[in-house]
Amino acid sequence: MDSNYIRKPDWLKVRFPAGENYTRIDRYHRINGLHSVCRSAACPNQGECWSQGTATFMILGNVCSRHCHFCNVGSGLLAPIDPAEPKNVATAIYELKLNHAVITTVTRDDLVDGGASQFIKLIREIRKLTDKCRIELLISDLQGNWDALAEIVAEKPDILGHNVETIPQFYSQVRPEAEYQRSLSLLAEVSRLDPQVTTKSGLMLGMGETEKDVLKVMKDLRDHNCQLLTLGQYLAPTRHHFPVKRYVPPEEFAVFAEKGRALGFAHVEAGPLVRSSYHAEEQYDASRKGTHG
């Protein structure tokens, strides 16, 4: 898929990664062979987040079973489950002294439970080492396996996220193996299973959607009990990915944040560089205090 690149505006400039924390986290990942969505998904905030001492871990390998046209994570030969991974990641979270750990995954449709058992083992390993770290998960749709979802929810993560990513009209082009309604249903099911677990989702803008389209998705999310929302600018990883149709200015993100508050989201994090795990700790704290961003 060829992309006619549009010149990036000034508000999308990011600072060069640097600093003691950045070096420490980068070295830790390399030495211990850990995967981070910060790097695998080419997140524009890697420098800022790592410099502030925060990182998002990615489990179940760094190769995905799906073929989404927006994502930088590769697809291909899937790795076997690493039995040491839960303990290794938990140890990293403990040794890096994280107060808020975000753990995501590649989609693993080859696994009966979609990888749920690995999340469960990881949560238990984290809690063996510390009771001070808040746990935020960003999971796949598990192909609608709500029994597997129930087992994750039973471990009581503080936040359970699943991104709808884009408007339903674009699913066939952007994430052809996903289903919009299934993603919404997952969020509602989490709230049904345990109302104390905070639900979260995210949406990328700039693919050609209209304001009406975005507001409809936001309303759908609230109707399915989603509590936290992130809105960010879509950035095509390469010319072969789905093209950027428009760069959405910061003031438009601010309007969506305001409208999200009116819809009843506990917190909306909206801006060109916002991603699911961007300022995740602050997002959760703000939602608990009844403030919004």
C-alpha positions in Angstrom: 0.0 0.0 0.0 1.8 3.2 -1.2 1.5 6.3 0.9 1.8 9.8 -0.4 3.4 11.4 2.6 2.2 14.8 3.8 4.8 17.1 5.4 4.6 16.7 9.2 3.7 19.9 11.0 5.8 21.4 13.8 3.5 20.1 16.6 4.7 16.5 15.7 8.3 17.2 16.4 9.7 15.0 19.3 12.9 15.5 21.2 15.9 13.2 20.7 16.0 10.4 23.4 18.6 11.2 26.0 19.3 11.1 29.7 20.2 8.7 32.5 16.8 7.0 32.7 16.6 6.5 28.9 20.0 4.9 28.9 19.2 2.7 31.9 15.9 1.4 30.4 17.4 0.9 26.9 20.4 -1.0 28.4 18.0 -3.1 30.5 15.9 -4.2 27.5 18.9 -5.1 25.5 20.8 -7.0 28.1 17.7 -9.0 29.2 16.2 -9.5 25.8 12.9 -7.9 26.7 10.4 -6.6 24.1 8.9 -3.1 24.4 6.1 -1.8 22.3 7.9 1.6 22.6 10.5 0.3 20.2 8.6 -2.5 18.3 5.7 -0.2 17.3 8.0 2.8 16.7 6.2 5.0 19.3 7.1 8.7 18.9 7.1 9.1 22.7 9.8 6.6 23.4 12.4 9.3 24.2 10.1 11.2 26.6 8.7 8.2 28.4 12.0 6.4 28.8 13.7 9.6 29.9 11.0 9.9 32.6 11.6 6.3 33.7 8.5 4.7 32.3 8.2 1.9 29.7 5.6 -0.4 28.2 6.5 -4.1 28.0 5.3 -6.4 25.2 4.9 -10.1 25.9 4.4 -13.2 23.8 7.1 -12.2 21.4 7.4 -9.4 18.9 5.7 -11.1 15.9 2.0 -10.8 15.4 -0.5 -13.3 14.0 -2.5 -10.5 12.3 -1.7 -8.3 9.4 -3.0 -4.8 10.4 -2.1 -2.1 7.9 -1.4 0.6 10.5 1.1 -1.2 12.8 4.8 -1.4 12.8 4.9 -4.8 14.6 5.9 -7.5 12.2 4.0 -10.6 11.2 5.5 -13.9 10.3 6.9 -17.0 12.2 5.3 -16.9 15.6 7.5 -17.7 18.6 6.7 -20.4 21.1 5.6 -19.2 24.5 8.6 -18.4 26.7 7.9 -19.9 30.2 10.5 -17.6 31.7 8.9 -14.5 30.3 6.5 -13.7 33.2 9.2 -13.9 35.8 11.7 -11.9 33.6 9.3 -9.1 33.0 8.1 -9.0 36.6 11.8 -8.8 37.7 12.4 -5.9 35.3 9.4 -4.0 36.6 10.6 -4.5 40.2 14.3 -3.7 39.4 13.3 -0.6 37.4 11.2 0.5 40.4 8.1 1.2 38.4 5.0 2.3 40.2 2.8 1.8 37.1 3.5 -1.0 34.7 1.9 -1.2 31.3 2.0 -4.6 29.6 0.7 -5.2 26.1 1.0 -8.0 23.6 1.1 -9.0 20.0 -2.1 -10.7 18.9 -1.7 -14.5 19.1 -4.7 -16.0 17.3 -2.7 -19.3 17.2 -3.1 -19.7 21.0 -6.4 -21.2 22.2 -6.7 -18.5 25.0 -5.1 -15.8 22.9 -2.2 -15.6 25.4 -4.4 -15.0 28.5 -2.5 -17.5 30.6 0.7 -15.6 30.1 -0.9 -12.4 31.3 -2.2 -14.2 34.4 1.3 -15.7 35.2 2.9 -12.3 34.8 0.4 -10.6 37.1 1.1 -13.2 39.8 4.8 -12.8 39.3 4.6 -9.0 39.7 2.6 -9.4 42.9 5.1 -11.8 44.4 7.8 -9.1 44.1 5.8 -5.9 44.9 2.4 -4.7 46.1 3.2 -1.1 45.2 3.1 -1.4 41.4 -0.2 -0.6 39.6 -0.8 -3.0 36.7 -2.3 -1.9 33.4 -2.9 -4.4 30.6 -3.5 -3.7 26.9 -4.8 -6.9 25.4 -6.0 -8.3 22.1 -9.7 -9.2 21.5 -8.9 -12.8 22.3 -11.1 -13.7 19.3 -14.1 -13.3 21.6 -13.0 -15.9 24.1 -14.7 -14.4 27.2 -13.8 -17.4 29.3 -10.1 -16.5 28.8 -11.0 -12.8 29.5 -12.7 -13.8 32.7 -9.6 -15.5 33.9 -7.6 -12.3 33.3 -10.2 -10.1 35.0 -10.2 -12.5 38.0 -6.6 -11.4 38.7 -7.8 -7.9 39.2 -5.5 -5.8 37.1 -6.0 -2.1 37.9 -6.7 -1.1 34.3 -7.6 -3.3 31.4 -7.4 -1.7 27.9 -8.3 -2.8 24.4 -8.0 -0.4 21.5 -10.7 0.0 18.8 -8.0 1.9 16.9 -10.1 3.4 14.1 -13.7 3.9 13.0 -15.6 0.7 11.9 -15.9 1.9 8.3 -12.1 1.5 8.0 -11.7 -1.9 9.6 -11.6 -3.8 6.3 -8.6 -1.7 5.2 -6.9 -1.0 8.4 -7.4 -4.1 10.7 -9.1 -6.7 8.5 -8.9 -9.5 11.0 -10.6 -7.6 13.8 -14.2 -6.9 14.4 -15.4 -3.6 15.8 -18.4 -5.0 17.7 -16.2 -7.7 19.2 -13.9 -5.0 20.6 -16.8 -3.1 22.1 -18.2 -6.2 23.6 -14.9 -7.1 25.3 -14.9 -3.7 27.1 -18.5 -4.2 28.2 -17.7 -7.8 29.4 -14.8 -6.6 31.6 -17.2 -4.2 33.4 -19.8 -6.9 33.7 -17.2 -9.3 35.2 -15.7 -6.8 37.6 -16.9 -3.1 37.8 -13.8 -2.3 39.9 -11.5 -2.9 36.9 -11.0 0.3 35.0 -11.6 -0.1 31.2 -9.7 1.9 28.6 -9.5 2.2 24.8 -7.8 4.2 22.1 -8.4 5.7 18.7 -6.1 7.0 16.0 -7.1 10.1 14.0 -6.0 11.3 10.6 -7.0 8.3 8.5 -9.8 10.1 6.7 -12.5 9.9 9.4 -14.9 12.8 10.0 -15.7 14.5 13.3 -19.1 12.7 13.3 -17.4 9.4 12.8 -15.1 10.0 15.8 -18.0 11.1 18.1 -20.0 8.0 17.1 -17.1 5.8 18.2 -16.7 7.7 21.4 -20.4 7.3 22.2 -20.2 3.6 21.3 -17.3 3.2 23.8 -19.2 4.9 26.6 -22.3 2.8 25.8 -20.1 -0.2 26.4 -18.7 1.2 29.8 -15.3 2.3 28.6 -14.0 4.7 31.2 -10.6 6.0 29.9 -9.9 7.1 26.3 -6.8 8.1 24.4 -6.9 10.0 21.1 -3.8 10.4 19.0 -2.5 11.2 15.6 -2.0 8.2 13.2 1.5 8.1 11.9 2.2 5.6 9.0 5.3 3.6 9.9 6.4 3.2 6.3 5.1 4.0 2.8 3.6 0.5 2.6 1.2 1.1 5.5 -2.2 2.8 5.4 -1.5 6.4 4.4 -2.0 9.4 6.6 -4.8 11.5 5.2 -4.6 14.5 7.5 -2.6 15.8 10.4 -5.1 16.8 13.1 -4.1 20.0 14.9 -3.9 20.2 18.7 -7.0 22.4 19.0 -9.2 19.7 17.4 -7.9 17.2 19.8 -8.8 19.6 22.6 -12.4 19.8 21.3 -12.7 16.0 21.2 -11.4 15.8 24.8 -14.0 18.3 25.9 -16.7 16.3 24.1 -15.4 13.1 25.7 -15.8 14.6 29.1 -19.4 15.5 28.3 -20.0 11.9 27.2 -18.9 10.8 30.7 -15.4 9.4 30.2 -13.5 9.5 33.5 -10.5 10.8 31.7 -9.6 11.7 28.0 -6.0 12.0 27.0 -6.0 13.7 23.6 -3.2 15.1 21.5 -1.1 14.5 18.3 1.5 12.4 20.2 -0.8 10.6 22.6 -0.7 6.8 22.6 -2.3 4.2 24.8 0.4 4.1 27.4 1.3 7.8 27.1 1.3 9.3 30.7 -0.7 6.2 31.7 0.0 6.7 35.4 -1.2 10.3 35.2 -4.3 9.3 33.2 -5.3 6.9 35.9 -4.6 9.2 38.8 -6.6 12.0 37.1 -9.5 9.7 36.5 -9.5 8.8 40.2 -9.4 12.4 41.3 -12.3 13.4 39.0 -10.1 15.6 36.8 -9.7 15.5 33.1 -7.1 16.2 30.4 
